[in-house]
Amino acid sequence: MDESVIDKTVFAELQESAGAEFVDELVDTFIEEAKGLLAELRSARADSHADRFRRAAHSLKTNANTFGATGLGSAARELELKGLDADPARDTAAIAALEAEYARAASALKDLCNG
């Protein structure tokens, strides 16, 4: 696991405050809900719907940061603040990069929960 994917201090603080078992459940929920948020980003981009695009990026950013997935949170924040690009191809590329970062974060979070 790449150590930089998850801020272990943030993750440990979450486990300490909420309990490790509950955090495991939260991670599972986050992993599933993030898939829907990524799909919403793609759909909002396809529909040129700026508000939905920003809301999905905001939710993904907030949830990622809760677990210490700082790279994912930062990438989602960039999309949230930038909003829809005039060139849909740039948004499509940014969403693809976000999905790759999500895959890394989801894997790292599963490892932390199982390790």
NORLINJO-V640014 format. One line per field, one symbol per residue. phi: phi as a letter, one per 30 degrees, with the letter a starting at -180 (. if undefined). burial: + if it has 24 or more other ideal C-beta (glycine too) atoms within 12 Angstrom, else -. A space follows every 50 residues. Layout:
# NORLINJO-V640014
phi->???
burial->???
This chain:
# NORLINJO-V640014
phi->.ddddbdddddddddddcjddddedddedeedddedddddeddddddhcd ddddddddddeddddecidddddddddeddddidddcedddddddddddd dedddddddddddcc
burial->----+++---+--++-------++-++--++-++--++-+++-++----- -+++-++++++-++++++++++++++++++--++------+--++--++- ++-+++-++--++--
